[in-house]
Amino acid sequence: CKYHKDNPPEEIQKPLKSTNLIECGVSEWDAEYVNIEQEVLFELILAANYLDIKSLLDLTCAKVASMIKGKNTEEIRKQFN
């Protein structure tokens, strides 16, 4: 990614303190980058894992965690089918 060549990503706060990734230390660019359809997000997680791109894997997993945060079991089931 050309963006991160000159701008290395910041460490994401864990555990997430908010469902808003920007409030957890994620840049606006990164937050917008993972604002994608759920199916594409899961494919991106698999690709980042396979290619061993830790920062992308952390970002995509944080996005999934933010989607789960604050929801009960039934809401999570509905979200992820």
C-alpha positions in Angstrom: 0.0 0.0 0.0 1.5 3.3 -1.1 -0.2 5.2 1.8 1.5 3.2 4.5 4.9 3.3 2.8 5.3 6.9 4.1 2.8 6.7 7.0 3.2 3.6 9.1 0.0 2.6 10.9 -0.3 3.4 14.6 -0.8 0.6 17.1 -4.5 -0.1 17.7 -5.6 0.1 21.3 -6.6 -3.2 22.8 -9.2 -3.9 24.0 -11.2 -1.6 21.9 -12.6 1.3 23.9 -15.2 2.2 21.3 -17.0 0.9 18.3 -15.6 3.8 16.4 -12.1 2.8 15.2 -10.8 6.3 15.0 -11.4 6.7 18.8 -9.2 3.5 19.2 -6.2 5.0 17.5 -6.9 4.1 13.9 -6.3 6.8 11.3 -9.2 8.1 9.2 -7.7 6.6 6.1 -7.5 3.1 7.6 -11.0 3.4 9.1 -12.4 4.3 5.7 -10.3 1.5 4.0 -12.0 -1.2 6.1 -15.5 0.4 5.7 -16.4 -2.3 3.2 -18.9 -5.1 2.7 -18.6 -7.8 5.4 -17.8 -10.5 2.8 -15.0 -8.5 1.4 -13.7 -7.7 4.9 -13.5 -11.4 5.7 -11.6 -12.1 2.4 -9.2 -9.3 3.3 -8.6 -10.9 6.7 -7.8 -14.2 5.0 -5.4 -12.5 2.5 -3.7 -10.5 5.3 -3.2 -13.7 7.3 -1.9 -15.7 4.3 0.5 -12.9 3.2 1.6 -12.3 6.8 0.7 -8.6 6.9 0.4 -8.1 10.6 -0.8 -4.5 10.5 -3.5 -5.2 8.0 -4.6 -8.3 9.9 -4.8 -6.2 13.1 -6.8 -3.5 11.4 -9.3 -5.9 9.8 -9.7 -7.9 13.0 -10.3 -4.7 14.9 -13.0 -3.8 12.5 -14.7 -7.1 13.1 -14.3 -6.6 16.9 -15.9 -3.1 16.6 -18.8 -4.7 14.8 -19.3 -7.1 17.7 -18.6 -4.7 20.6 -21.6 -3.9 22.7 -24.0 -6.4 21.1 -25.7 -9.4 22.7 -25.5 -12.9 21.3 -28.7 -12.6 19.2 -27.5 -9.3 17.6 -24.1 -10.9 16.8 -25.8 -13.9 15.2 -28.0 -11.6 13.1 -25.0 -9.5 12.1 -22.9 -12.5 10.9 -25.7 -14.9 9.9 
